[in-house]
């Protein structure tokens, strides 16, 4: 089962397995409809119909579609973290930032190309969701700091968070450009992004 968003993203956290499964169906339906109709045309009623649940079930978890999009963004971040962790499993701590950077960028690109609703929501970048203190790129940088500090042999301190935030902000802007130029991601822009990240991280981490 896909990760359940944190309770802070929900009106009411699911307690029983059946409730968690219903929440998963709601978020899956939300993601599918985002691809089909876009955010502006998205409605809680359409999500309930697609998920096969009563409209009251949607409102049990979410006050409106913005809260639902934010929960989807948080779930995307959890799925992304799991994917990067799985890819790095077996490389061991101290594998180096180059191995970690390739995993981070490649898994993000893979989700951009395949995950329903990700092009519009990803981690919250495309639709302004959440509070100012939880801006999407800060969420991502914080998660990467926690997840990768062991691989880099560094403490998860403010310096490492700043380095990751700069890298994430730069990569986010350039990857968005790649997907504006080509729906599957312009490979030339992707490779330029990779080179830019390597140059910056080499100076910051070596």
trRosetta pair geometry for C-beta under 8 A, 3 or more apart (Angstrom, degrees):
i j d omega theta_ij theta_ji phi_ij phi_ji
1 4 8.0 8 133 -44 116 86
1 20 7.0 58 162 133 153 114
1 21 7.0 -92 -124 -96 133 73
1 24 6.0 -97 -165 -81 99 159
2 24 5.6 140 49 -135 100 111
2 27 7.5 -126 90 86 139 131
2 28 7.7 146 19 -66 146 98
2 75 6.3 49 149 -175 117 120
2 78 8.0 113 173 92 80 117
2 79 6.4 -23 -150 -80 100 114
3 75 5.7 175 79 -141 90 76
3 78 3.8 -92 67 127 157 145
3 79 6.4 -151 18 -58 109 67
3 82 7.2 178 -35 -31 123 135
4 13 7.8 92 145 -157 130 86
4 14 6.3 -111 -146 40 148 117
4 20 5.4 -71 -79 -144 137 102
4 23 6.1 56 -131 96 100 140
4 24 7.3 -78 -90 -65 78 87
4 75 7.6 -43 -150 -102 14 105
5 9 4.3 -64 146 64 129 140
5 10 6.3 140 87 -40 109 103
5 23 7.9 -127 24 162 90 129
5 27 7.7 152 -21 -85 113 149
5 71 4.2 -124 -6 -157 168 84
5 72 7.9 -62 -62 -51 134 22
5 74 4.4 84 -134 88 105 123
5 75 5.1 -73 -66 -56 89 86
5 78 7.5 -157 -99 -8 52 137
6 9 5.4 98 66 1 74 99
6 10 7.8 -165 102 3 45 94
6 74 6.3 -95 16 168 89 148
7 10 5.7 -76 -153 46 43 105
7 13 3.8 -39 -113 -68 99 127
9 67 7.2 150 178 -174 70 81
9 70 5.8 -158 -146 116 105 100
9 71 4.3 139 146 -96 126 79
9 74 5.2 -131 -63 18 159 155
10 13 5.5 123 76 -79 136 55
10 14 7.9 -75 173 -18 169 71
10 23 7.7 -22 -112 -132 140 137
10 61 5.0 -53 -148 -162 102 81
10 62 7.1 -70 -133 -69 63 64
10 67 7.9 115 -109 164 35 114
10 71 6.4 68 -71 -102 78 132
11 59 7.6 5 21 166 161 50
11 60 6.7 -164 76 151 125 34
11 61 5.6 162 35 -171 95 20
11 62 6.3 -155 -11 -69 108 17
11 63 6.1 127 -69 -45 120 80
11 67 7.6 53 -40 154 88 155
12 60 5.9 -63 46 165 125 77
12 61 6.3 -100 52 -99 76 50
14 19 3.7 178 -147 117 99 104
14 20 4.1 160 113 -71 148 63
14 22 7.4 165 -109 53 134 91
14 23 5.2 -118 -40 -14 136 136
14 61 7.7 -12 -51 -95 89 115
15 19 6.1 42 42 47 57 147
16 19 4.7 95 60 6 80 103
16 20 7.1 -145 98 -5 42 87
17 20 5.6 -56 -149 37 34 112
17 21 6.3 35 153 -20 67 105
18 21 5.7 -53 -149 36 31 112
18 22 6.5 35 151 -21 64 104
19 22 5.6 -51 -149 33 34 113
19 23 6.6 36 151 -19 64 102
20 23 5.6 -51 -150 34 34 113
20 24 6.5 38 149 -21 64 103
21 24 5.5 -49 -150 33 35 115
21 25 6.6 36 151 -19 65 102
22 25 5.7 -51 -151 34 34 112
22 26 6.5 37 149 -22 64 103
22 51 7.6 83 -167 159 66 126
22 53 5.7 101 -159 -102 103 144
22 57 5.8 -97 166 -175 131 133
23 26 5.6 -52 -150 33 34 114
23 27 6.5 26 155 -12 66 105
23 61 5.8 132 -114 -92 99 157
24 27 6.0 -59 -147 40 30 105
24 28 6.1 33 154 -20 66 108
25 28 5.6 -53 -143 38 31 114
25 29 6.2 32 156 -20 64 106
25 51 4.3 116 136 -157 97 99
25 52 6.8 -65 166 47 142 90
25 53 6.5 130 96 -29 127 121
26 29 5.8 -57 -151 36 28 110
26 30 6.4 33 150 -22 63 106
26 47 6.1 55 -160 156 75 113
26 48 7.5 -4 -119 -93 94 53
26 51 4.8 6 -90 -102 49 165
26 53 6.5 -48 -74 33 94 145
26 57 7.0 -153 -72 124 128 103
26 58 5.8 158 -137 -105 130 77
26 61 6.7 147 79 46 164 147
26 62 7.9 -178 152 1 141 123
26 68 7.3 -106 148 -140 108 116
27 30 5.3 -46 -145 33 36 118
27 31 6.5 39 154 -21 65 102
27 68 7.3 -169 -102 -171 69 86
27 71 6.3 -110 -100 114 118 107
27 72 5.2 165 -154 -94 98 84
27 75 5.9 64 176 12 155 164
28 31 5.8 -54 -152 34 31 111
28 32 6.5 30 152 -18 64 106
28 51 7.1 124 65 -106 88 92
28 116 7.3 60 -159 71 62 142
29 32 5.7 -54 -147 37 33 111
29 33 6.2 26 158 -14 67 110
29 47 4.9 125 112 -158 117 68
29 48 7.8 148 108 -51 159 12
29 50 3.8 146 -151 99 115 112
29 51 3.9 -98 -20 -58 149 85
30 33 6.1 -63 -147 41 26 106
30 34 6.4 34 154 -28 63 104
30 42 7.2 56 -149 -160 75 133
30 47 5.1 14 -77 -124 73 126
30 65 7.9 164 -134 -150 113 84
30 68 5.3 -157 -112 154 151 118
30 69 7.1 -157 171 -82 131 56
30 72 5.5 -132 103 -67 131 138
30 117 6.6 44 118 -100 72 159
31 34 5.8 -50 -151 26 30 115
31 35 7.1 27 154 -14 60 102
31 72 5.9 166 -69 -149 89 133
31 115 7.4 -76 -168 157 137 79
31 116 3.9 95 138 111 110 100
31 117 3.1 -116 -148 -1 69 134
31 118 7.5 21 -151 -37 111 62
31 121 7.6 -93 -113 24 77 137
32 35 6.1 -61 -164 35 33 108
32 36 6.4 19 149 -12 68 114
32 50 6.5 -164 73 171 126 147
32 116 5.1 -17 -78 -178 55 144
32 117 6.9 -52 -28 -43 23 103
33 36 5.3 -60 -141 43 39 109
33 37 5.6 -20 179 27 79 107
33 42 5.6 116 123 -119 116 92
33 46 5.8 127 -133 124 152 119
33 47 6.2 -112 14 -86 152 73
33 50 6.0 -153 -53 -13 115 164
33 117 7.8 24 55 -85 53 111
34 37 7.5 -75 -119 56 15 69
34 38 6.8 33 -162 -134 52 15
34 39 6.3 18 -133 -72 90 65
34 42 6.2 -2 -87 -78 65 135
34 69 7.7 112 -88 -112 133 99
34 72 7.9 163 -25 130 147 168
34 116 7.4 125 55 157 100 79
34 117 3.9 77 55 -122 133 91
34 120 4.7 -140 170 47 120 144
34 121 6.4 -35 -162 -23 168 109
35 116 5.6 -89 -19 -156 134 77
35 117 5.8 -99 -35 -68 88 51
35 119 7.2 88 -102 36 83 113
35 120 7.5 -150 -73 -5 51 118
37 41 4.0 -107 159 90 110 123
37 42 6.1 149 87 -69 112 61
37 46 7.5 -20 27 141 157 165
38 41 5.4 73 65 24 88 98
38 42 6.9 -128 101 -30 43 89
38 120 7.0 164 -140 -104 56 146
39 42 5.4 -45 -151 8 34 122
39 65 7.7 148 -167 137 77 127
39 69 6.9 30 -129 -94 111 147
39 120 5.8 173 -45 179 103 136
39 127 5.6 160 -113 -93 160 134
42 46 6.8 -132 -158 62 50 128
42 47 7.2 41 -175 -49 93 105
42 65 5.4 143 111 -161 109 146
42 69 7.9 105 93 -65 160 111
43 46 4.5 93 60 6 89 101
43 47 7.0 -152 95 -6 48 85
43 65 6.8 -91 -128 -67 24 136
44 47 5.5 -53 -149 36 36 114
44 48 6.3 39 152 -22 67 103
44 55 6.6 86 129 -152 100 92
44 58 4.8 154 -173 130 102 149
44 59 7.0 64 172 -60 149 80
44 62 7.1 -164 -115 90 120 117
44 64 7.1 -108 -49 -149 127 38
44 65 5.8 -137 -55 -67 81 85
44 68 7.1 162 -100 -25 87 149
45 48 5.7 -51 -149 34 32 112
45 49 6.4 32 153 -18 64 105
45 55 5.8 -15 -109 -106 67 122
46 49 5.7 -54 -148 37 33 112
46 50 6.2 30 155 -16 66 107
47 50 5.9 -57 -146 40 30 108
47 51 6.0 20 158 -11 66 114
47 58 5.9 109 92 -110 114 140
47 65 7.6 159 -18 -113 139 95
47 68 6.9 -60 -103 -177 176 163
48 51 5.9 -63 -142 45 26 105
48 53 5.4 -100 -153 76 75 77
48 54 6.5 -33 -169 137 126 18
48 55 4.4 -81 -50 -92 176 57
48 57 6.7 134 -127 57 102 95
48 58 4.8 -94 -72 -26 101 127
49 52 7.6 29 177 -70 29 37
51 57 7.9 -133 102 94 133 129
51 58 7.7 137 41 -73 144 100
53 57 4.0 -78 156 61 122 150
53 58 6.9 138 95 -43 117 78
54 57 5.0 111 63 -10 74 98
55 58 5.7 -47 -163 28 48 112
55 59 6.6 34 146 -8 73 106
56 59 5.7 -60 -146 46 39 105
56 60 6.2 57 149 -38 67 96
57 60 5.4 -38 -150 15 33 121
57 61 7.4 13 157 -2 58 100
58 61 6.6 -76 -168 44 33 95
58 62 6.0 -46 168 48 73 103
58 68 7.4 -15 -167 -86 100 134
59 62 6.6 -84 -114 70 32 59
59 63 7.2 55 -145 -112 74 32
61 68 7.7 83 105 -97 106 83
61 71 7.5 16 151 -64 116 172
62 65 7.5 70 144 -91 137 24
62 67 4.3 170 -151 94 92 114
62 68 4.4 25 -138 -63 168 84
62 71 6.8 -108 -86 -2 116 138
63 67 5.2 87 41 -3 79 151
64 67 5.5 104 56 9 65 99
64 68 7.3 -122 108 -2 39 93
65 68 5.1 -53 -149 38 42 117
65 69 6.3 46 151 -22 71 100
66 69 5.7 -50 -148 35 33 111
66 70 6.5 35 152 -20 64 103
66 127 7.5 -155 -131 149 77 122
66 129 5.9 178 -177 -115 84 93
67 70 5.6 -52 -149 35 33 113
67 71 6.5 35 152 -19 65 103
68 71 5.7 -52 -150 35 32 111
68 72 6.5 35 150 -19 64 104
69 72 5.5 -52 -149 36 34 114
69 73 6.4 39 150 -22 65 102
69 121 5.5 -154 -166 -113 91 122
69 124 7.8 117 137 -112 91 71
69 127 5.4 -40 154 88 149 148
69 129 5.4 -147 101 -82 102 146
70 73 5.5 -50 -150 33 34 114
70 74 6.5 33 152 -17 65 102
70 124 6.4 37 -124 -105 66 114
70 129 3.9 -170 -83 165 91 129
70 130 5.2 142 -136 -53 124 79
71 74 5.7 -52 -148 37 34 110
71 75 6.4 35 151 -18 65 104
72 75 5.6 -53 -148 37 33 112
72 76 6.3 41 150 -25 64 102
72 117 6.2 -56 169 126 143 145
72 121 5.4 2 104 148 116 167
73 76 5.5 -49 -150 31 32 116
73 77 6.7 33 151 -20 63 101
73 121 5.0 -132 -76 166 86 105
73 122 6.9 37 -129 96 88 40
73 123 5.2 91 -173 -170 95 30
73 124 3.8 77 -172 -56 159 80
73 127 7.9 -141 -58 59 131 99
73 129 6.0 158 9 68 149 143
73 130 7.6 -101 77 -29 142 119
73 136 6.8 -84 178 -109 134 112
74 77 5.6 -49 -152 32 36 112
74 78 6.7 37 149 -18 64 102
74 123 8.0 75 -81 -153 32 69
74 124 7.9 36 -50 -46 61 116
74 139 8.0 -103 -108 -170 73 152
75 78 5.5 -53 -151 36 37 113
75 79 6.3 36 151 -18 68 104
76 79 5.7 -54 -147 38 32 110
76 80 6.1 35 153 -21 66 108
76 111 7.1 116 -164 178 100 143
76 115 6.8 110 -127 148 102 153
76 118 6.2 141 -130 -113 135 90
76 121 6.6 163 -19 109 151 107
76 122 6.2 -173 136 -178 156 36
76 123 5.8 -139 93 -86 117 58
77 80 5.5 -52 -144 37 31 115
77 81 6.3 36 155 -22 64 104
77 123 5.0 75 -71 -125 100 104
77 139 6.1 -63 -114 139 160 121
77 140 6.7 -133 -126 -89 112 72
77 143 6.2 -178 176 -38 113 167
78 81 5.7 -51 -148 34 30 112
78 82 6.5 31 152 -19 62 105
79 82 5.7 -56 -153 36 32 113
79 83 6.4 33 151 -22 66 105
79 111 7.4 131 107 -112 114 132
79 115 7.4 136 105 -120 147 141
80 83 5.7 -54 -149 33 31 112
80 84 6.5 26 156 -14 66 105
80 107 6.2 129 -155 132 75 116
80 108 6.8 38 -144 -90 124 67
80 111 6.1 -47 -93 -37 95 160
80 123 7.4 -51 9 -75 153 110
81 84 6.0 -56 -147 38 30 106
81 85 6.1 30 155 -19 65 110
81 143 5.7 -97 -88 172 122 128
81 147 6.1 -153 -149 -81 98 149
82 85 5.7 -57 -144 39 28 113
82 86 6.2 31 156 -22 64 107
83 86 5.8 -53 -147 35 28 111
83 87 6.5 27 154 -18 62 106
83 107 4.5 152 118 -154 121 132
83 110 7.5 -154 173 74 151 130
83 111 7.4 -176 23 -54 165 112
84 87 5.8 -56 -150 36 32 111
84 88 6.3 17 157 -9 66 111
84 103 5.1 108 -146 142 80 109
84 104 5.8 32 -122 -92 133 57
84 107 5.1 -136 -72 31 76 161
84 147 6.7 66 99 146 125 150
85 88 6.1 -66 -146 44 28 102
85 89 6.4 47 152 -46 64 96
85 147 6.4 -105 -77 -157 95 120
86 89 5.6 -36 -150 5 32 119
87 103 4.5 166 102 -138 133 114
87 106 7.7 161 -146 78 167 119
87 107 6.4 -139 -11 -61 147 123
88 91 5.2 -73 -167 29 63 122
88 95 6.9 -169 -157 40 96 155
88 99 7.1 113 -120 135 91 106
88 100 6.6 26 -102 -105 134 71
88 103 5.4 -2 -58 -103 93 175
88 148 7.9 -153 -95 -108 173 83
88 151 6.4 -59 -170 -86 141 143
91 95 3.9 26 145 -94 114 152
91 99 5.8 170 -168 153 156 150
91 151 7.3 33 97 -127 118 112
92 95 5.8 133 70 -57 65 96
93 150 4.3 -77 -117 158 111 94
93 151 5.8 -125 -135 -89 52 39
93 153 6.9 112 162 -72 96 72
94 150 7.9 -65 -30 155 57 65
94 151 6.8 -122 -9 -159 17 40
94 153 5.2 51 -99 -56 76 112
95 99 4.5 -69 139 60 112 149
95 100 6.8 130 85 -43 106 86
95 151 5.1 -36 39 -155 93 97
96 99 5.3 92 70 10 85 100
96 100 7.0 -158 102 -1 45 93
96 151 7.2 -63 34 161 20 89
96 152 7.5 63 -147 -110 22 55
97 100 5.3 -61 -146 46 39 113
97 101 5.7 44 156 -28 74 105
97 148 8.0 76 -117 163 70 128
97 151 7.6 125 -84 119 46 102
97 152 5.5 42 -72 -108 88 101
97 201 5.4 -158 140 163 139 128
97 205 4.8 57 -27 115 160 161
98 101 5.8 -48 -140 33 28 111
98 102 6.6 28 158 -17 60 103
98 198 7.1 40 -115 -122 90 96
98 201 7.9 159 -78 104 58 133
99 102 6.1 -56 -153 34 28 108
99 103 6.6 26 151 -17 62 108
99 151 7.3 -125 80 -179 107 128
100 103 5.7 -59 -152 37 33 112
100 104 6.2 32 154 -21 68 108
100 148 5.0 95 -158 -144 144 127
100 151 5.0 131 -70 115 128 146
100 152 6.8 -54 5 -59 159 90
101 104 5.6 -54 -144 37 31 112
101 105 6.2 20 161 -10 67 109
101 167 7.9 -99 -122 -174 105 145
101 194 8.0 123 140 -147 113 76
101 197 5.9 164 -167 136 131 126
101 198 7.0 148 114 -83 160 68
101 201 6.1 -150 -77 21 144 172
102 105 6.2 -60 -142 44 27 102
102 106 5.7 22 164 -16 66 117
102 194 7.9 39 -103 -140 71 115
103 106 6.1 -59 -134 42 22 106
103 107 6.0 15 169 -13 62 113
104 107 6.6 -62 -145 38 18 103
104 108 6.5 17 156 -18 57 111
104 144 6.5 39 -119 -122 135 125
104 148 7.7 -26 -63 -66 124 147
105 108 5.8 -60 -151 36 30 112
105 109 6.4 28 155 -17 66 107
105 171 6.5 -126 -106 -146 96 138
105 193 7.3 162 -144 118 134 113
105 194 6.3 138 135 -97 170 86
105 197 6.9 -172 -65 34 137 167
106 109 5.8 -56 -149 38 31 111
106 110 6.3 33 153 -22 65 106
107 110 5.4 -48 -144 34 35 115
107 111 6.5 34 156 -17 64 102
108 111 6.0 -57 -152 37 30 107
108 112 6.4 35 150 -22 64 105
108 171 7.5 75 80 147 164 129
108 175 6.8 -56 128 -122 123 166
109 112 5.5 -51 -148 33 34 115
109 113 6.4 24 156 -14 65 108
109 175 7.1 -136 -87 -137 79 122
109 185 6.0 64 -150 -122 102 174
109 190 6.7 54 -106 -133 141 130
110 113 5.9 -63 -151 40 30 106
110 114 6.0 -19 168 18 67 117
111 114 6.5 -80 -128 55 26 82
111 115 4.3 0 -163 -6 76 129
111 118 5.2 -158 153 -151 89 163
111 122 7.5 106 118 -130 119 83
112 115 7.4 -1 -52 32 13 97
112 118 5.9 -138 -108 119 36 123
112 119 6.5 84 -159 -87 71 71
112 122 7.2 -5 -93 -97 81 113
112 175 6.9 -147 -65 168 161 120
112 179 6.2 -117 172 -77 132 143
112 185 6.4 89 104 -63 133 125
113 184 6.1 43 -121 -149 108 71
113 185 6.6 -72 -71 -6 104 121
114 118 7.9 30 73 24 44 142
115 118 3.8 70 84 -33 106 135
117 120 5.9 -65 -168 46 61 103
117 121 5.4 7 152 16 95 119
118 121 6.4 -79 -128 59 28 81
118 122 5.3 59 -176 -90 73 59
119 122 7.3 28 -116 -50 10 88
119 126 7.5 50 140 -42 47 164
119 179 7.0 -163 -134 166 101 148
120 126 5.2 -143 -177 95 41 148
120 127 6.5 32 158 -30 86 110
121 124 6.7 -3 -178 -79 74 35
121 126 6.1 -103 -89 48 18 110
121 127 5.9 -30 -109 20 67 114
121 129 7.9 10 -146 0 92 143
122 125 5.2 -9 64 27 120 105
122 126 6.3 104 16 -8 95 103
122 136 7.4 81 98 -174 97 147
123 136 4.4 132 108 -163 94 110
123 137 7.7 119 87 -70 129 41
123 139 6.1 -165 165 81 123 125
123 140 5.5 80 117 -60 174 110
124 127 6.9 -86 -156 67 51 72
124 128 7.8 49 171 -142 88 22
124 129 4.7 -113 -143 54 103 105
124 130 5.9 -1 -153 5 153 122
124 135 7.8 -168 105 -171 126 40
124 136 3.7 -172 71 -80 99 116
124 139 7.2 69 31 25 131 145
125 136 4.7 -123 -64 78 68 157
125 137 7.0 67 -94 -49 106 85
125 172 6.1 -159 -124 -162 155 128
125 176 7.7 -129 132 -72 137 127
129 136 8.0 65 57 -59 88 105
130 134 4.4 -97 164 87 132 114
130 135 7.4 -180 91 -86 122 28
130 136 7.5 139 36 -59 139 71
131 134 5.1 72 57 21 79 99
132 135 6.4 0 -167 -52 43 96
133 138 8.0 -101 168 91 40 155
134 138 6.9 -148 -158 78 28 116
134 139 6.0 43 -176 -64 75 108
135 138 4.7 79 66 10 85 111
135 139 7.1 -153 92 -12 40 87
136 139 5.4 -54 -152 31 34 115
136 140 6.4 29 156 -17 68 104
137 140 5.5 -49 -146 36 38 112
137 141 6.1 39 154 -19 68 105
137 165 6.5 94 140 -150 101 75
137 168 4.9 156 -161 121 95 119
137 169 5.4 70 -178 -79 156 71
137 172 5.9 -85 -96 -24 118 157
138 141 5.7 -52 -141 39 32 110
138 142 6.2 34 157 -19 64 106
138 165 6.5 10 -105 -118 59 115
139 142 6.0 -60 -151 37 25 109
139 143 6.3 21 155 -17 63 110
140 143 5.8 -58 -148 37 30 110
140 144 6.2 27 156 -17 66 108
140 164 8.0 -148 118 151 76 108
140 168 5.1 155 98 -147 121 148
141 144 5.8 -55 -145 38 30 109
141 145 6.3 35 154 -24 63 105
141 161 5.9 90 144 -164 109 70
141 164 4.2 144 -150 112 85 102
141 165 3.9 16 -115 -79 166 67
141 167 7.9 136 -109 56 99 84
141 168 4.9 -126 -69 8 90 146
142 145 5.7 -53 -150 31 30 114
142 146 6.6 27 155 -15 64 105
142 161 6.5 17 -95 -132 59 111
143 146 5.9 -56 -152 37 32 109
143 147 6.0 21 156 -14 67 116
144 147 5.7 -63 -138 44 30 107
144 148 5.4 -8 177 8 71 121
144 164 4.9 180 87 -160 124 142
144 168 7.2 -180 9 -65 146 123
145 148 6.9 -67 -121 48 15 87
145 149 6.1 36 175 -52 57 104
145 156 4.8 110 155 -151 94 96
145 160 5.3 126 -133 117 102 106
145 161 4.8 -14 -77 -88 156 72
145 164 5.4 -143 -61 17 86 154
146 149 6.9 -41 -144 -3 15 111
146 156 5.8 51 -94 -137 44 154
148 151 4.9 -54 -161 40 69 115
148 152 5.8 56 143 -16 88 106
148 164 7.9 144 53 -95 129 134
149 152 5.9 -68 -149 45 31 104
149 154 5.5 -105 -155 78 78 73
149 155 6.5 -5 -169 174 130 14
149 156 4.0 -86 -61 -66 156 85
149 160 6.3 67 -103 149 97 167
150 153 7.4 32 -175 -70 32 38
152 160 7.4 151 83 -132 152 129
152 205 6.6 -84 -152 -155 121 127
154 157 7.6 -99 155 18 96 93
154 160 5.5 149 121 -82 132 134
154 205 7.8 -100 -36 -140 147 94
155 160 7.1 -169 88 -9 55 135
156 160 5.9 -102 -139 71 39 141
156 161 7.4 65 177 -52 71 90
157 160 5.5 99 53 13 62 98
157 161 7.2 -115 111 -3 35 94
158 161 5.4 -54 -146 38 36 115
158 162 6.2 39 155 -23 68 103
159 162 5.8 -54 -151 33 30 111
159 163 6.6 31 151 -19 63 105
160 163 5.6 -51 -148 35 35 114
160 164 6.3 30 155 -14 67 106
161 164 5.9 -59 -147 41 30 106
161 165 6.1 32 155 -23 66 107
162 165 5.7 -53 -144 34 30 112
162 166 6.5 31 157 -18 64 103
163 166 6.1 -56 -153 35 28 108
163 167 6.5 23 152 -14 63 110
163 201 7.4 94 174 -116 113 72
163 204 4.8 147 -132 162 120 144
163 205 6.9 112 -180 -62 155 92
164 167 5.5 -57 -146 41 35 112
164 168 6.0 34 156 -21 69 107
165 168 5.7 -53 -142 38 29 110
165 169 6.2 31 158 -20 64 106
166 169 5.9 -55 -146 36 28 110
166 170 6.4 24 157 -15 63 109
166 200 7.0 -143 120 171 116 142
166 204 8.0 168 65 -78 134 159
167 170 5.9 -59 -149 39 28 108
167 171 6.1 23 158 -15 66 111
167 197 5.8 72 -150 -135 102 96
167 200 6.3 175 -93 99 86 134
167 201 6.4 40 -96 -68 135 101
168 171 5.8 -57 -140 42 29 108
168 172 6.0 35 159 -26 65 108
169 172 5.8 -52 -145 32 25 114
169 173 6.7 23 158 -16 60 106
170 173 6.2 -60 -154 35 29 108
170 174 6.4 14 158 -7 65 114
170 193 7.8 160 135 -148 89 85
170 196 6.4 -137 155 128 132 127
170 197 7.0 167 96 -83 124 79
170 200 7.1 123 36 -8 165 164
171 174 6.0 -66 -144 45 30 104
171 175 5.8 27 162 -19 70 111
171 193 5.9 91 -127 -176 69 118
171 197 6.2 30 -74 -77 106 125
172 175 6.1 -57 -139 38 23 106
172 176 6.4 26 159 -20 60 107
173 176 6.0 -58 -154 34 26 111
173 177 6.7 27 149 -19 62 106
174 177 5.4 -49 -152 33 37 115
174 178 6.5 43 149 -23 66 100
174 189 6.2 -172 177 169 89 99
174 192 7.2 -137 -166 95 135 95
174 193 4.2 161 119 -98 140 111
174 196 7.1 156 -51 45 166 147
175 178 5.4 -46 -149 31 38 116
175 179 6.5 25 156 -10 66 105
175 185 7.2 -24 -158 -130 77 111
175 189 8.0 149 -105 126 31 110
175 190 7.3 52 -111 -105 73 76
175 193 6.4 71 -61 -121 70 168
176 179 6.1 -63 -150 43 31 102
176 180 6.4 34 151 -23 66 105
177 180 5.6 -54 -147 33 33 111
177 181 6.4 26 157 -15 66 107
177 186 7.7 -59 124 37 74 123
177 189 5.7 -142 105 -168 101 150
178 181 6.1 -62 -152 38 28 107
178 182 6.7 -40 170 45 64 92
178 185 4.6 26 137 -156 115 70
178 186 4.4 -139 -151 41 72 81
178 187 8.0 99 -155 -49 119 17
178 189 3.9 -168 -91 90 89 127
178 190 5.3 77 -127 -56 155 76
178 193 7.0 -64 -41 -22 132 136
179 182 6.9 -78 -127 72 31 56
179 183 6.7 36 -164 -141 74 27
179 184 7.8 -153 -121 79 75 9
179 185 5.3 -23 -79 -88 75 66
179 186 7.7 -140 -58 0 27 77
181 186 4.1 -6 87 -38 123 137
181 189 6.3 128 35 -14 143 144
182 185 6.0 -38 86 68 102 11
182 186 4.1 131 13 -66 118 70
182 187 7.9 -29 59 -10 157 63
185 189 7.6 -129 179 68 69 105
185 190 5.7 55 157 -59 109 126
186 189 4.3 60 87 15 109 110
186 190 6.6 177 91 -15 54 86
187 190 5.3 -52 -144 36 36 117
187 191 6.3 34 158 -18 68 104
188 191 6.0 -54 -148 37 30 107
188 192 6.4 30 152 -17 63 106
189 192 5.6 -53 -147 38 34 113
189 193 6.3 42 150 -24 65 103
190 193 5.5 -53 -153 33 30 116
190 194 6.6 33 149 -21 64 103
191 194 5.4 -46 -148 32 37 115
191 195 6.5 37 153 -17 65 102
192 195 5.7 -53 -148 37 34 110
192 196 6.3 37 152 -21 65 105
193 196 5.7 -54 -148 35 30 112
193 197 6.4 28 155 -17 64 106
194 197 5.9 -56 -150 37 29 110
194 198 6.3 31 153 -20 64 107
195 198 5.6 -53 -146 35 32 113
195 199 6.4 33 155 -20 65 104
196 199 5.9 -56 -150 34 30 109
196 200 6.4 22 156 -13 65 108
197 200 5.9 -58 -145 41 31 106
197 201 5.8 19 163 -10 69 114
198 201 6.2 -59 -135 45 24 102
198 202 5.9 33 161 -28 62 109
199 202 5.9 -53 -147 30 24 115
199 203 6.9 18 157 -12 58 106
200 203 6.1 -64 -160 38 31 106
200 204 6.1 12 154 -8 69 117
201 204 5.5 -62 -135 48 35 105
201 205 5.1 -6 177 11 75 120
202 205 7.0 -61 -111 50 15 84
202 206 5.1 7 -169 -14 58 126
203 206 7.1 -21 -84 31 11 101
